[in-house]
Amino acid sequence: MQPLERFGIEIGKYNLTEGAIYGVASVYLTIEKQISEYLRGFDMTPAKFNALMVLQHKGGRKGLSQIDIGRHLIVSASNMTRLLDRLHKEGLIERSAQEGDRRVNLIKITRKGSRILEKAWPGYYKTITEIAALLGKEKLERLSEILPEWFIRLERLHR
């Protein structure tokens, strides 16, 4: 049985569209499931983990605005607000008004948030490395060229 047959898709030259779209979606869902299982041990979701990573590595001491965080993540504005509310409630981030513009909150990762990232990172990196290695270096290189190109074209289409 072909991997996408469970969705009623036979991979072949006449249905490349379905094979590509359902293939990417299936890979994403499977990877997210594996990462979620790992992060559950840290009371984290992929969304929480990614937000903390952005704050840790892009925010620095200054922090980032909610809009800037959203630029680095694939999250709608309403989901971003809920996500940040949860992180704040758990003591993983702090909010402060931006100097000169009190309408803008700067968001920074707390020590508690940084400690969780330090503990979770080695296993997370091992997990994504093992997942990626399943393709082999040559196919991974090709995929690393194709997917960003596809993303850029999609993004331009919907501007």
C-alpha positions as CSV (number, residue, x, y, z in Angstrom):
1,M,0.0,0.0,0.0
2,Q,1.3,3.4,-1.0
3,P,1.6,5.9,2.0
4,L,-1.1,8.2,0.7
5,E,-3.6,5.5,-0.4
6,R,-5.3,5.8,3.0
7,F,-6.4,9.3,1.7
8,G,-7.6,7.8,-1.5
9,I,-4.6,9.1,-3.5
10,E,-2.6,6.9,-5.8
11,I,0.8,8.4,-6.5
12,G,1.5,8.6,-10.2
13,K,2.2,11.0,-13.0
14,Y,-1.5,12.0,-13.4
15,N,-2.0,13.2,-9.8
16,L,1.2,15.0,-8.9
17,T,-0.8,17.8,-7.3
18,E,-2.5,15.6,-4.7
19,G,0.7,13.6,-4.1
20,A,2.6,16.8,-3.3
21,I,0.0,18.6,-1.3
22,Y,-1.1,15.6,0.8
23,G,2.5,14.4,1.1
24,V,3.6,17.7,2.6
25,A,0.6,17.8,4.9
26,S,1.1,14.2,6.0
27,V,4.8,14.8,6.7
28,Y,4.0,17.9,8.7
29,L,1.4,16.2,10.8
30,T,3.7,13.2,11.5
31,I,6.6,15.4,12.4
32,E,4.4,17.6,14.7
33,K,3.1,14.5,16.4
34,Q,6.6,13.2,17.1
35,I,7.8,16.6,18.4
36,S,4.7,17.1,20.5
37,E,5.2,13.7,22.1
38,Y,8.8,14.7,23.1
39,L,7.9,18.2,24.3
40,R,5.0,16.9,26.4
41,G,7.6,15.8,29.0
42,F,8.4,19.5,29.4
43,D,4.8,20.6,29.5
44,M,5.4,22.3,26.2
45,T,3.7,22.3,22.8
46,P,5.5,23.0,19.6
47,A,3.9,26.5,19.5
48,K,5.1,27.3,23.0
49,F,8.5,25.9,22.3
50,N,8.9,27.9,19.1
51,A,7.7,31.1,20.6
52,L,10.3,30.7,23.5
53,M,13.0,29.9,20.9
54,V,12.2,33.1,19.0
55,L,12.3,35.2,22.2
56,Q,15.5,33.5,23.3
57,H,17.4,33.9,20.0
58,K,15.8,37.0,18.4
59,G,14.6,39.0,21.4
60,G,17.7,39.1,23.5
61,R,17.7,41.5,26.4
62,K,15.5,44.0,24.6
63,G,12.6,41.6,23.8
64,L,10.3,41.6,20.9
65,S,6.9,43.1,20.1
66,Q,4.0,40.7,19.5
67,I,4.0,41.6,15.9
68,D,7.7,40.8,15.6
69,I,7.2,37.4,17.2
70,G,4.4,36.7,14.8
71,R,6.7,37.4,11.9
72,H,8.9,34.5,13.0
73,L,6.1,32.1,13.7
74,I,3.2,30.6,11.6
75,V,0.5,31.8,13.9
76,S,-2.6,34.1,13.5
77,A,-2.8,37.3,15.6
78,S,-5.6,35.9,17.8
79,N,-3.7,32.6,18.3
80,M,-0.6,34.6,19.1
81,T,-2.4,36.5,21.9
82,R,-3.7,33.3,23.4
83,L,-0.3,31.7,23.2
84,L,1.5,34.6,24.9
85,D,-1.2,34.8,27.6
86,R,-0.5,31.1,28.4
87,L,3.2,31.6,28.4
88,H,2.8,34.7,30.7
89,K,0.5,32.8,33.1
90,E,3.1,30.0,33.3
91,G,5.8,32.5,34.1
92,L,7.8,31.7,30.9
93,I,7.6,35.3,29.5
94,E,7.2,38.8,30.8
95,R,5.6,41.8,29.2
96,S,6.6,45.4,29.6
97,A,5.6,48.6,27.8
98,Q,8.0,49.8,25.1
99,E,9.7,53.0,26.1
100,G,8.2,55.9,24.1
101,D,5.1,53.9,23.0
102,R,3.1,52.4,25.8
103,R,0.7,50.8,23.2
104,V,3.4,48.3,22.3
105,N,4.4,45.6,24.7
106,L,7.9,44.1,24.6
107,I,7.9,40.4,25.4
108,K,11.0,38.8,27.0
109,I,11.7,35.2,28.0
110,T,12.1,34.7,31.7
111,R,14.8,32.6,33.4
112,K,12.3,29.9,33.9
113,G,11.6,29.9,30.2
114,S,15.3,29.8,29.4
115,R,15.9,26.9,31.7
116,I,13.1,24.9,30.1
117,L,14.6,25.5,26.7
118,E,18.1,24.4,27.9
119,K,16.6,21.2,29.2
120,A,14.4,20.5,26.2
121,W,16.8,21.5,23.4
122,P,19.2,18.5,23.3
123,G,16.4,15.9,22.9
124,Y,14.4,18.2,20.5
125,Y,17.5,18.6,18.3
126,K,18.1,14.8,18.4
127,T,14.5,14.2,17.4
128,I,14.5,16.6,14.4
129,T,17.9,15.3,13.3
130,E,16.7,11.7,13.4
131,I,13.6,12.7,11.4
132,A,15.6,14.5,8.8
133,A,18.2,11.8,8.5
134,L,15.5,9.4,7.3
135,L,15.8,11.0,3.8
136,G,19.5,10.9,3.5
137,K,21.8,13.9,2.8
138,E,21.1,14.2,-1.0
139,K,17.3,14.2,-0.8
140,L,17.4,16.5,2.3
141,E,19.5,19.0,0.3
142,R,17.0,18.9,-2.6
143,L,14.1,19.3,-0.2
144,S,15.9,22.2,1.5
145,E,16.0,24.0,-1.9
146,I,12.5,23.1,-3.1
147,L,10.4,23.9,0.0
148,P,11.7,27.4,0.6
149,E,11.2,28.2,-3.1
150,W,7.6,26.9,-2.9
151,F,6.9,28.9,0.3
152,I,8.2,32.1,-1.3
153,R,6.0,31.6,-4.3
154,L,2.9,30.9,-2.2
155,E,3.6,33.9,0.0
156,R,3.9,36.2,-3.0
157,L,0.6,34.8,-4.4
158,H,-1.3,35.7,-1.3
159,R,0.1,39.2,-0.6
